[in-house]
Amino acid sequence: MGKIAPEQKSSKEFVFAGEVALDGSNPTPVVTPFKTITGAVVALKGTAAPGVGTSILTWDSSGGTLNIYAWKVTGTTDTTLIASTGTETVGYDVTGY
């Protein structure tokens, strides 16, 4: 999975982008070159509907680490979200400094 070097967004912020395979641990950590993360976008990579697999991603950060949380429905008749143990590929764009 490729990562690209940070690209300067402004005099203070940079963008860091890449892909990661979810590790099933929820969250999947992504270490960035930043000390502080100011924003992120995460998205599942693929062309098929997720079905009862990972269908929603959320994120949080701790210092310069992006933590990606994956969620799936409980079952085909129960749409309650639970933590996913999937290993799908996720693309991310992170801003920070």
MODELLER restraints for C-alpha pairs under 7 A, 6 or more apart:
rsr = mdl.restraints
at = mdl.atoms
rsr.add(forms.Gaussian(group=physical.xy_distance, feature=features.Distance(at['CA:1:A'], at['CA:19:A']), mean=5.52, stdev=0.5))
rsr.add(forms.Gaussian(group=physical.xy_distance, feature=features.Distance(at['CA:1:A'], at['CA:20:A']), mean=5.92, stdev=0.5))
rsr.add(forms.Gaussian(group=physical.xy_distance, feature=features.Distance(at['CA:2:A'], at['CA:18:A']), mean=5.62, stdev=0.5))
rsr.add(forms.Gaussian(group=physical.xy_distance, feature=features.Distance(at['CA:2:A'], at['CA:19:A']), mean=5.98, stdev=0.5))
rsr.add(forms.Gaussian(group=physical.xy_distance, feature=features.Distance(at['CA:3:A'], at['CA:17:A']), mean=6.10, stdev=0.5))
rsr.add(forms.Gaussian(group=physical.xy_distance, feature=features.Distance(at['CA:3:A'], at['CA:18:A']), mean=4.22, stdev=0.5))
rsr.add(forms.Gaussian(group=physical.xy_distance, feature=features.Distance(at['CA:3:A'], at['CA:19:A']), mean=6.57, stdev=0.5))
rsr.add(forms.Gaussian(group=physical.xy_distance, feature=features.Distance(at['CA:4:A'], at['CA:16:A']), mean=6.62, stdev=0.5))
rsr.add(forms.Gaussian(group=physical.xy_distance, feature=features.Distance(at['CA:4:A'], at['CA:17:A']), mean=5.92, stdev=0.5))
rsr.add(forms.Gaussian(group=physical.xy_distance, feature=features.Distance(at['CA:4:A'], at['CA:18:A']), mean=6.17, stdev=0.5))
rsr.add(forms.Gaussian(group=physical.xy_distance, feature=features.Distance(at['CA:5:A'], at['CA:16:A']), mean=6.33, stdev=0.5))
rsr.add(forms.Gaussian(group=physical.xy_distance, feature=features.Distance(at['CA:6:A'], at['CA:14:A']), mean=5.83, stdev=0.5))
rsr.add(forms.Gaussian(group=physical.xy_distance, feature=features.Distance(at['CA:6:A'], at['CA:15:A']), mean=5.14, stdev=0.5))
rsr.add(forms.Gaussian(group=physical.xy_distance, feature=features.Distance(at['CA:6:A'], at['CA:16:A']), mean=4.40, stdev=0.5))
rsr.add(forms.Gaussian(group=physical.xy_distance, feature=features.Distance(at['CA:7:A'], at['CA:14:A']), mean=5.29, stdev=0.5))
rsr.add(forms.Gaussian(group=physical.xy_distance, feature=features.Distance(at['CA:7:A'], at['CA:15:A']), mean=5.01, stdev=0.5))
rsr.add(forms.Gaussian(group=physical.xy_distance, feature=features.Distance(at['CA:7:A'], at['CA:16:A']), mean=6.52, stdev=0.5))
rsr.add(forms.Gaussian(group=physical.xy_distance, feature=features.Distance(at['CA:8:A'], at['CA:14:A']), mean=4.20, stdev=0.5))
rsr.add(forms.Gaussian(group=physical.xy_distance, feature=features.Distance(at['CA:8:A'], at['CA:15:A']), mean=6.23, stdev=0.5))
rsr.add(forms.Gaussian(group=physical.xy_distance, feature=features.Distance(at['CA:9:A'], at['CA:15:A']), mean=6.17, stdev=0.5))
rsr.add(forms.Gaussian(group=physical.xy_distance, feature=features.Distance(at['CA:12:A'], at['CA:97:A']), mean=6.28, stdev=0.5))
rsr.add(forms.Gaussian(group=physical.xy_distance, feature=features.Distance(at['CA:13:A'], at['CA:95:A']), mean=6.41, stdev=0.5))
rsr.add(forms.Gaussian(group=physical.xy_distance, feature=features.Distance(at['CA:13:A'], at['CA:96:A']), mean=5.19, stdev=0.5))
rsr.add(forms.Gaussian(group=physical.xy_distance, feature=features.Distance(at['CA:13:A'], at['CA:97:A']), mean=5.00, stdev=0.5))
rsr.add(forms.Gaussian(group=physical.xy_distance, feature=features.Distance(at['CA:14:A'], at['CA:95:A']), mean=5.53, stdev=0.5))
rsr.add(forms.Gaussian(group=physical.xy_distance, feature=features.Distance(at['CA:14:A'], at['CA:96:A']), mean=5.56, stdev=0.5))
rsr.add(forms.Gaussian(group=physical.xy_distance, feature=features.Distance(at['CA:14:A'], at['CA:97:A']), mean=6.09, stdev=0.5))
rsr.add(forms.Gaussian(group=physical.xy_distance, feature=features.Distance(at['CA:15:A'], at['CA:93:A']), mean=6.69, stdev=0.5))
rsr.add(forms.Gaussian(group=physical.xy_distance, feature=features.Distance(at['CA:15:A'], at['CA:94:A']), mean=5.54, stdev=0.5))
rsr.add(forms.Gaussian(group=physical.xy_distance, feature=features.Distance(at['CA:15:A'], at['CA:95:A']), mean=4.51, stdev=0.5))
rsr.add(forms.Gaussian(group=physical.xy_distance, feature=features.Distance(at['CA:15:A'], at['CA:96:A']), mean=6.67, stdev=0.5))
rsr.add(forms.Gaussian(group=physical.xy_distance, feature=features.Distance(at['CA:16:A'], at['CA:93:A']), mean=5.82, stdev=0.5))
rsr.add(forms.Gaussian(group=physical.xy_distance, feature=features.Distance(at['CA:16:A'], at['CA:94:A']), mean=5.10, stdev=0.5))
rsr.add(forms.Gaussian(group=physical.xy_distance, feature=features.Distance(at['CA:16:A'], at['CA:95:A']), mean=6.34, stdev=0.5))
rsr.add(forms.Gaussian(group=physical.xy_distance, feature=features.Distance(at['CA:17:A'], at['CA:92:A']), mean=5.47, stdev=0.5))
rsr.add(forms.Gaussian(group=physical.xy_distance, feature=features.Distance(at['CA:17:A'], at['CA:93:A']), mean=4.35, stdev=0.5))
rsr.add(forms.Gaussian(group=physical.xy_distance, feature=features.Distance(at['CA:17:A'], at['CA:94:A']), mean=6.11, stdev=0.5))
rsr.add(forms.Gaussian(group=physical.xy_distance, feature=features.Distance(at['CA:18:A'], at['CA:91:A']), mean=5.80, stdev=0.5))
rsr.add(forms.Gaussian(group=physical.xy_distance, feature=features.Distance(at['CA:18:A'], at['CA:92:A']), mean=5.57, stdev=0.5))
rsr.add(forms.Gaussian(group=physical.xy_distance, feature=features.Distance(at['CA:18:A'], at['CA:93:A']), mean=6.85, stdev=0.5))
rsr.add(forms.Gaussian(group=physical.xy_distance, feature=features.Distance(at['CA:19:A'], at['CA:89:A']), mean=6.67, stdev=0.5))
rsr.add(forms.Gaussian(group=physical.xy_distance, feature=features.Distance(at['CA:19:A'], at['CA:90:A']), mean=5.48, stdev=0.5))
rsr.add(forms.Gaussian(group=physical.xy_distance, feature=features.Distance(at['CA:19:A'], at['CA:91:A']), mean=4.33, stdev=0.5))
rsr.add(forms.Gaussian(group=physical.xy_distance, feature=features.Distance(at['CA:19:A'], at['CA:92:A']), mean=6.09, stdev=0.5))
rsr.add(forms.Gaussian(group=physical.xy_distance, feature=features.Distance(at['CA:20:A'], at['CA:89:A']), mean=5.63, stdev=0.5))
rsr.add(forms.Gaussian(group=physical.xy_distance, feature=features.Distance(at['CA:20:A'], at['CA:90:A']), mean=5.43, stdev=0.5))
rsr.add(forms.Gaussian(group=physical.xy_distance, feature=features.Distance(at['CA:20:A'], at['CA:91:A']), mean=6.61, stdev=0.5))
rsr.add(forms.Gaussian(group=physical.xy_distance, feature=features.Distance(at['CA:21:A'], at['CA:87:A']), mean=5.63, stdev=0.5))
rsr.add(forms.Gaussian(group=physical.xy_distance, feature=features.Distance(at['CA:21:A'], at['CA:88:A']), mean=5.58, stdev=0.5))
rsr.add(forms.Gaussian(group=physical.xy_distance, feature=features.Distance(at['CA:21:A'], at['CA:89:A']), mean=4.28, stdev=0.5))
rsr.add(forms.Gaussian(group=physical.xy_distance, feature=features.Distance(at['CA:21:A'], at['CA:90:A']), mean=6.15, stdev=0.5))
rsr.add(forms.Gaussian(group=physical.xy_distance, feature=features.Distance(at['CA:22:A'], at['CA:28:A']), mean=5.72, stdev=0.5))
rsr.add(forms.Gaussian(group=physical.xy_distance, feature=features.Distance(at['CA:22:A'], at['CA:86:A']), mean=6.44, stdev=0.5))
rsr.add(forms.Gaussian(group=physical.xy_distance, feature=features.Distance(at['CA:22:A'], at['CA:87:A']), mean=4.38, stdev=0.5))
rsr.add(forms.Gaussian(group=physical.xy_distance, feature=features.Distance(at['CA:22:A'], at['CA:88:A']), mean=5.60, stdev=0.5))
rsr.add(forms.Gaussian(group=physical.xy_distance, feature=features.Distance(at['CA:22:A'], at['CA:89:A']), mean=6.19, stdev=0.5))
rsr.add(forms.Gaussian(group=physical.xy_distance, feature=features.Distance(at['CA:23:A'], at['CA:87:A']), mean=5.58, stdev=0.5))
rsr.add(forms.Gaussian(group=physical.xy_distance, feature=features.Distance(at['CA:24:A'], at['CA:84:A']), mean=6.82, stdev=0.5))
rsr.add(forms.Gaussian(group=physical.xy_distance, feature=features.Distance(at['CA:24:A'], at['CA:85:A']), mean=3.87, stdev=0.5))
rsr.add(forms.Gaussian(group=physical.xy_distance, feature=features.Distance(at['CA:24:A'], at['CA:86:A']), mean=5.21, stdev=0.5))
rsr.add(forms.Gaussian(group=physical.xy_distance, feature=features.Distance(at['CA:24:A'], at['CA:87:A']), mean=5.80, stdev=0.5))
rsr.add(forms.Gaussian(group=physical.xy_distance, feature=features.Distance(at['CA:25:A'], at['CA:85:A']), mean=6.33, stdev=0.5))
rsr.add(forms.Gaussian(group=physical.xy_distance, feature=features.Distance(at['CA:26:A'], at['CA:69:A']), mean=5.21, stdev=0.5))
rsr.add(forms.Gaussian(group=physical.xy_distance, feature=features.Distance(at['CA:26:A'], at['CA:70:A']), mean=6.26, stdev=0.5))
rsr.add(forms.Gaussian(group=physical.xy_distance, feature=features.Distance(at['CA:26:A'], at['CA:83:A']), mean=6.79, stdev=0.5))
rsr.add(forms.Gaussian(group=physical.xy_distance, feature=features.Distance(at['CA:26:A'], at['CA:85:A']), mean=6.93, stdev=0.5))
rsr.add(forms.Gaussian(group=physical.xy_distance, feature=features.Distance(at['CA:27:A'], at['CA:67:A']), mean=5.43, stdev=0.5))
rsr.add(forms.Gaussian(group=physical.xy_distance, feature=features.Distance(at['CA:27:A'], at['CA:68:A']), mean=5.07, stdev=0.5))
rsr.add(forms.Gaussian(group=physical.xy_distance, feature=features.Distance(at['CA:27:A'], at['CA:69:A']), mean=4.57, stdev=0.5))
rsr.add(forms.Gaussian(group=physical.xy_distance, feature=features.Distance(at['CA:28:A'], at['CA:67:A']), mean=5.62, stdev=0.5))
rsr.add(forms.Gaussian(group=physical.xy_distance, feature=features.Distance(at['CA:28:A'], at['CA:68:A']), mean=5.10, stdev=0.5))
rsr.add(forms.Gaussian(group=physical.xy_distance, feature=features.Distance(at['CA:28:A'], at['CA:69:A']), mean=6.59, stdev=0.5))
rsr.add(forms.Gaussian(group=physical.xy_distance, feature=features.Distance(at['CA:29:A'], at['CA:65:A']), mean=6.38, stdev=0.5))
rsr.add(forms.Gaussian(group=physical.xy_distance, feature=features.Distance(at['CA:29:A'], at['CA:66:A']), mean=5.72, stdev=0.5))
rsr.add(forms.Gaussian(group=physical.xy_distance, feature=features.Distance(at['CA:29:A'], at['CA:67:A']), mean=4.53, stdev=0.5))
rsr.add(forms.Gaussian(group=physical.xy_distance, feature=features.Distance(at['CA:29:A'], at['CA:68:A']), mean=6.31, stdev=0.5))
rsr.add(forms.Gaussian(group=physical.xy_distance, feature=features.Distance(at['CA:30:A'], at['CA:65:A']), mean=5.60, stdev=0.5))
rsr.add(forms.Gaussian(group=physical.xy_distance, feature=features.Distance(at['CA:30:A'], at['CA:66:A']), mean=5.01, stdev=0.5))
rsr.add(forms.Gaussian(group=physical.xy_distance, feature=features.Distance(at['CA:30:A'], at['CA:67:A']), mean=6.30, stdev=0.5))
rsr.add(forms.Gaussian(group=physical.xy_distance, feature=features.Distance(at['CA:31:A'], at['CA:64:A']), mean=6.40, stdev=0.5))
rsr.add(forms.Gaussian(group=physical.xy_distance, feature=features.Distance(at['CA:31:A'], at['CA:65:A']), mean=4.56, stdev=0.5))
rsr.add(forms.Gaussian(group=physical.xy_distance, feature=features.Distance(at['CA:31:A'], at['CA:66:A']), mean=6.37, stdev=0.5))
rsr.add(forms.Gaussian(group=physical.xy_distance, feature=features.Distance(at['CA:32:A'], at['CA:64:A']), mean=5.54, stdev=0.5))
rsr.add(forms.Gaussian(group=physical.xy_distance, feature=features.Distance(at['CA:32:A'], at['CA:65:A']), mean=5.81, stdev=0.5))
rsr.add(forms.Gaussian(group=physical.xy_distance, feature=features.Distance(at['CA:33:A'], at['CA:64:A']), mean=6.66, stdev=0.5))
rsr.add(forms.Gaussian(group=physical.xy_distance, feature=features.Distance(at['CA:34:A'], at['CA:64:A']), mean=4.73, stdev=0.5))
rsr.add(forms.Gaussian(group=physical.xy_distance, feature=features.Distance(at['CA:34:A'], at['CA:96:A']), mean=5.84, stdev=0.5))
rsr.add(forms.Gaussian(group=physical.xy_distance, feature=features.Distance(at['CA:34:A'], at['CA:97:A']), mean=5.09, stdev=0.5))
rsr.add(forms.Gaussian(group=physical.xy_distance, feature=features.Distance(at['CA:35:A'], at['CA:63:A']), mean=5.41, stdev=0.5))
rsr.add(forms.Gaussian(group=physical.xy_distance, feature=features.Distance(at['CA:35:A'], at['CA:64:A']), mean=4.49, stdev=0.5))
rsr.add(forms.Gaussian(group=physical.xy_distance, feature=features.Distance(at['CA:35:A'], at['CA:97:A']), mean=6.12, stdev=0.5))
rsr.add(forms.Gaussian(group=physical.xy_distance, feature=features.Distance(at['CA:36:A'], at['CA:63:A']), mean=5.11, stdev=0.5))
rsr.add(forms.Gaussian(group=physical.xy_distance, feature=features.Distance(at['CA:36:A'], at['CA:64:A']), mean=5.11, stdev=0.5))
rsr.add(forms.Gaussian(group=physical.xy_distance, feature=features.Distance(at['CA:36:A'], at['CA:96:A']), mean=5.53, stdev=0.5))
rsr.add(forms.Gaussian(group=physical.xy_distance, feature=features.Distance(at['CA:36:A'], at['CA:97:A']), mean=5.55, stdev=0.5))
rsr.add(forms.Gaussian(group=physical.xy_distance, feature=features.Distance(at['CA:37:A'], at['CA:61:A']), mean=6.69, stdev=0.5))
rsr.add(forms.Gaussian(group=physical.xy_distance, feature=features.Distance(at['CA:37:A'], at['CA:63:A']), mean=6.71, stdev=0.5))
rsr.add(forms.Gaussian(group=physical.xy_distance, feature=features.Distance(at['CA:37:A'], at['CA:64:A']), mean=5.78, stdev=0.5))
rsr.add(forms.Gaussian(group=physical.xy_distance, feature=features.Distance(at['CA:37:A'], at['CA:95:A']), mean=5.96, stdev=0.5))
rsr.add(forms.Gaussian(group=physical.xy_distance, feature=features.Distance(at['CA:37:A'], at['CA:96:A']), mean=4.24, stdev=0.5))
rsr.add(forms.Gaussian(group=physical.xy_distance, feature=features.Distance(at['CA:37:A'], at['CA:97:A']), mean=6.70, stdev=0.5))
rsr.add(forms.Gaussian(group=physical.xy_distance, feature=features.Distance(at['CA:38:A'], at['CA:95:A']), mean=5.57, stdev=0.5))
rsr.add(forms.Gaussian(group=physical.xy_distance, feature=features.Distance(at['CA:38:A'], at['CA:96:A']), mean=4.90, stdev=0.5))
rsr.add(forms.Gaussian(group=physical.xy_distance, feature=features.Distance(at['CA:39:A'], at['CA:94:A']), mean=5.84, stdev=0.5))
rsr.add(forms.Gaussian(group=physical.xy_distance, feature=features.Distance(at['CA:39:A'], at['CA:95:A']), mean=5.18, stdev=0.5))
rsr.add(forms.Gaussian(group=physical.xy_distance, feature=features.Distance(at['CA:39:A'], at['CA:96:A']), mean=6.88, stdev=0.5))
rsr.add(forms.Gaussian(group=physical.xy_distance, feature=features.Distance(at['CA:40:A'], at['CA:92:A']), mean=6.96, stdev=0.5))
rsr.add(forms.Gaussian(group=physical.xy_distance, feature=features.Distance(at['CA:40:A'], at['CA:93:A']), mean=5.55, stdev=0.5))
rsr.add(forms.Gaussian(group=physical.xy_distance, feature=features.Distance(at['CA:40:A'], at['CA:94:A']), mean=4.32, stdev=0.5))
rsr.add(forms.Gaussian(group=physical.xy_distance, feature=features.Distance(at['CA:40:A'], at['CA:95:A']), mean=6.19, stdev=0.5))
rsr.add(forms.Gaussian(group=physical.xy_distance, feature=features.Distance(at['CA:41:A'], at['CA:92:A']), mean=5.59, stdev=0.5))
rsr.add(forms.Gaussian(group=physical.xy_distance, feature=features.Distance(at['CA:41:A'], at['CA:93:A']), mean=5.27, stdev=0.5))
rsr.add(forms.Gaussian(group=physical.xy_distance, feature=features.Distance(at['CA:41:A'], at['CA:94:A']), mean=6.58, stdev=0.5))
rsr.add(forms.Gaussian(group=physical.xy_distance, feature=features.Distance(at['CA:42:A'], at['CA:57:A']), mean=6.79, stdev=0.5))
rsr.add(forms.Gaussian(group=physical.xy_distance, feature=features.Distance(at['CA:42:A'], at['CA:90:A']), mean=6.59, stdev=0.5))
rsr.add(forms.Gaussian(group=physical.xy_distance, feature=features.Distance(at['CA:42:A'], at['CA:91:A']), mean=5.71, stdev=0.5))
rsr.add(forms.Gaussian(group=physical.xy_distance, feature=features.Distance(at['CA:42:A'], at['CA:92:A']), mean=4.53, stdev=0.5))
rsr.add(forms.Gaussian(group=physical.xy_distance, feature=features.Distance(at['CA:42:A'], at['CA:93:A']), mean=6.74, stdev=0.5))
rsr.add(forms.Gaussian(group=physical.xy_distance, feature=features.Distance(at['CA:43:A'], at['CA:57:A']), mean=6.93, stdev=0.5))
rsr.add(forms.Gaussian(group=physical.xy_distance, feature=features.Distance(at['CA:43:A'], at['CA:90:A']), mean=5.50, stdev=0.5))
rsr.add(forms.Gaussian(group=physical.xy_distance, feature=features.Distance(at['CA:43:A'], at['CA:91:A']), mean=5.37, stdev=0.5))
rsr.add(forms.Gaussian(group=physical.xy_distance, feature=features.Distance(at['CA:43:A'], at['CA:92:A']), mean=6.62, stdev=0.5))
rsr.add(forms.Gaussian(group=physical.xy_distance, feature=features.Distance(at['CA:44:A'], at['CA:89:A']), mean=6.16, stdev=0.5))
rsr.add(forms.Gaussian(group=physical.xy_distance, feature=features.Distance(at['CA:44:A'], at['CA:90:A']), mean=4.57, stdev=0.5))
rsr.add(forms.Gaussian(group=physical.xy_distance, feature=features.Distance(at['CA:44:A'], at['CA:91:A']), mean=6.39, stdev=0.5))
rsr.add(forms.Gaussian(group=physical.xy_distance, feature=features.Distance(at['CA:45:A'], at['CA:89:A']), mean=5.51, stdev=0.5))
rsr.add(forms.Gaussian(group=physical.xy_distance, feature=features.Distance(at['CA:45:A'], at['CA:90:A']), mean=5.45, stdev=0.5))
rsr.add(forms.Gaussian(group=physical.xy_distance, feature=features.Distance(at['CA:45:A'], at['CA:91:A']), mean=6.42, stdev=0.5))
rsr.add(forms.Gaussian(group=physical.xy_distance, feature=features.Distance(at['CA:52:A'], at['CA:72:A']), mean=6.19, stdev=0.5))
rsr.add(forms.Gaussian(group=physical.xy_distance, feature=features.Distance(at['CA:52:A'], at['CA:73:A']), mean=5.73, stdev=0.5))
rsr.add(forms.Gaussian(group=physical.xy_distance, feature=features.Distance(at['CA:52:A'], at['CA:75:A']), mean=6.15, stdev=0.5))
rsr.add(forms.Gaussian(group=physical.xy_distance, feature=features.Distance(at['CA:52:A'], at['CA:76:A']), mean=6.55, stdev=0.5))
rsr.add(forms.Gaussian(group=physical.xy_distance, feature=features.Distance(at['CA:53:A'], at['CA:72:A']), mean=5.55, stdev=0.5))
rsr.add(forms.Gaussian(group=physical.xy_distance, feature=features.Distance(at['CA:53:A'], at['CA:86:A']), mean=6.90, stdev=0.5))
rsr.add(forms.Gaussian(group=physical.xy_distance, feature=features.Distance(at['CA:54:A'], at['CA:70:A']), mean=6.10, stdev=0.5))
rsr.add(forms.Gaussian(group=physical.xy_distance, feature=features.Distance(at['CA:54:A'], at['CA:71:A']), mean=5.43, stdev=0.5))
rsr.add(forms.Gaussian(group=physical.xy_distance, feature=features.Distance(at['CA:54:A'], at['CA:72:A']), mean=4.55, stdev=0.5))
rsr.add(forms.Gaussian(group=physical.xy_distance, feature=features.Distance(at['CA:54:A'], at['CA:84:A']), mean=5.84, stdev=0.5))
rsr.add(forms.Gaussian(group=physical.xy_distance, feature=features.Distance(at['CA:54:A'], at['CA:86:A']), mean=6.13, stdev=0.5))
rsr.add(forms.Gaussian(group=physical.xy_distance, feature=features.Distance(at['CA:55:A'], at['CA:71:A']), mean=6.11, stdev=0.5))
rsr.add(forms.Gaussian(group=physical.xy_distance, feature=features.Distance(at['CA:55:A'], at['CA:72:A']), mean=5.31, stdev=0.5))
rsr.add(forms.Gaussian(group=physical.xy_distance, feature=features.Distance(at['CA:56:A'], at['CA:70:A']), mean=6.00, stdev=0.5))
rsr.add(forms.Gaussian(group=physical.xy_distance, feature=features.Distance(at['CA:56:A'], at['CA:71:A']), mean=5.12, stdev=0.5))
rsr.add(forms.Gaussian(group=physical.xy_distance, feature=features.Distance(at['CA:56:A'], at['CA:72:A']), mean=6.52, stdev=0.5))
rsr.add(forms.Gaussian(group=physical.xy_distance, feature=features.Distance(at['CA:57:A'], at['CA:68:A']), mean=6.82, stdev=0.5))
rsr.add(forms.Gaussian(group=physical.xy_distance, feature=features.Distance(at['CA:57:A'], at['CA:69:A']), mean=5.59, stdev=0.5))
rsr.add(forms.Gaussian(group=physical.xy_distance, feature=features.Distance(at['CA:57:A'], at['CA:70:A']), mean=4.73, stdev=0.5))
rsr.add(forms.Gaussian(group=physical.xy_distance, feature=features.Distance(at['CA:57:A'], at['CA:71:A']), mean=6.18, stdev=0.5))
rsr.add(forms.Gaussian(group=physical.xy_distance, feature=features.Distance(at['CA:58:A'], at['CA:68:A']), mean=6.01, stdev=0.5))
rsr.add(forms.Gaussian(group=physical.xy_distance, feature=features.Distance(at['CA:58:A'], at['CA:69:A']), mean=5.10, stdev=0.5))
rsr.add(forms.Gaussian(group=physical.xy_distance, feature=features.Distance(at['CA:58:A'], at['CA:70:A']), mean=6.63, stdev=0.5))
rsr.add(forms.Gaussian(group=physical.xy_distance, feature=features.Distance(at['CA:59:A'], at['CA:66:A']), mean=6.95, stdev=0.5))
rsr.add(forms.Gaussian(group=physical.xy_distance, feature=features.Distance(at['CA:59:A'], at['CA:67:A']), mean=5.49, stdev=0.5))
rsr.add(forms.Gaussian(group=physical.xy_distance, feature=features.Distance(at['CA:59:A'], at['CA:68:A']), mean=4.59, stdev=0.5))
rsr.add(forms.Gaussian(group=physical.xy_distance, feature=features.Distance(at['CA:59:A'], at['CA:69:A']), mean=5.70, stdev=0.5))
rsr.add(forms.Gaussian(group=physical.xy_distance, feature=features.Distance(at['CA:60:A'], at['CA:66:A']), mean=6.20, stdev=0.5))
rsr.add(forms.Gaussian(group=physical.xy_distance, feature=features.Distance(at['CA:60:A'], at['CA:67:A']), mean=5.25, stdev=0.5))
rsr.add(forms.Gaussian(group=physical.xy_distance, feature=features.Distance(at['CA:60:A'], at['CA:68:A']), mean=6.80, stdev=0.5))
rsr.add(forms.Gaussian(group=physical.xy_distance, feature=features.Distance(at['CA:61:A'], at['CA:67:A']), mean=5.54, stdev=0.5))
rsr.add(forms.Gaussian(group=physical.xy_distance, feature=features.Distance(at['CA:70:A'], at['CA:83:A']), mean=6.09, stdev=0.5))
rsr.add(forms.Gaussian(group=physical.xy_distance, feature=features.Distance(at['CA:70:A'], at['CA:84:A']), mean=5.28, stdev=0.5))
rsr.add(forms.Gaussian(group=physical.xy_distance, feature=features.Distance(at['CA:71:A'], at['CA:81:A']), mean=6.04, stdev=0.5))
rsr.add(forms.Gaussian(group=physical.xy_distance, feature=features.Distance(at['CA:71:A'], at['CA:82:A']), mean=5.57, stdev=0.5))
rsr.add(forms.Gaussian(group=physical.xy_distance, feature=features.Distance(at['CA:71:A'], at['CA:83:A']), mean=4.68, stdev=0.5))
rsr.add(forms.Gaussian(group=physical.xy_distance, feature=features.Distance(at['CA:71:A'], at['CA:84:A']), mean=4.76, stdev=0.5))
rsr.add(forms.Gaussian(group=physical.xy_distance, feature=features.Distance(at['CA:72:A'], at['CA:81:A']), mean=5.39, stdev=0.5))
rsr.add(forms.Gaussian(group=physical.xy_distance, feature=features.Distance(at['CA:72:A'], at['CA:82:A']), mean=5.60, stdev=0.5))
rsr.add(forms.Gaussian(group=physical.xy_distance, feature=features.Distance(at['CA:72:A'], at['CA:83:A']), mean=6.35, stdev=0.5))
rsr.add(forms.Gaussian(group=physical.xy_distance, feature=features.Distance(at['CA:72:A'], at['CA:84:A']), mean=5.41, stdev=0.5))
rsr.add(forms.Gaussian(group=physical.xy_distance, feature=features.Distance(at['CA:73:A'], at['CA:79:A']), mean=4.81, stdev=0.5))
rsr.add(forms.Gaussian(group=physical.xy_distance, feature=features.Distance(at['CA:73:A'], at['CA:80:A']), mean=5.43, stdev=0.5))
rsr.add(forms.Gaussian(group=physical.xy_distance, feature=features.Distance(at['CA:73:A'], at['CA:81:A']), mean=4.57, stdev=0.5))
rsr.add(forms.Gaussian(group=physical.xy_distance, feature=features.Distance(at['CA:73:A'], at['CA:82:A']), mean=6.14, stdev=0.5))
rsr.add(forms.Gaussian(group=physical.xy_distance, feature=features.Distance(at['CA:74:A'], at['CA:80:A']), mean=5.53, stdev=0.5))
rsr.add(forms.Gaussian(group=physical.xy_distance, feature=features.Distance(at['CA:74:A'], at['CA:81:A']), mean=6.00, stdev=0.5))
rsr.add(forms.Gaussian(group=physical.xy_distance, feature=features.Distance(at['CA:74:A'], at['CA:82:A']), mean=6.14, stdev=0.5))
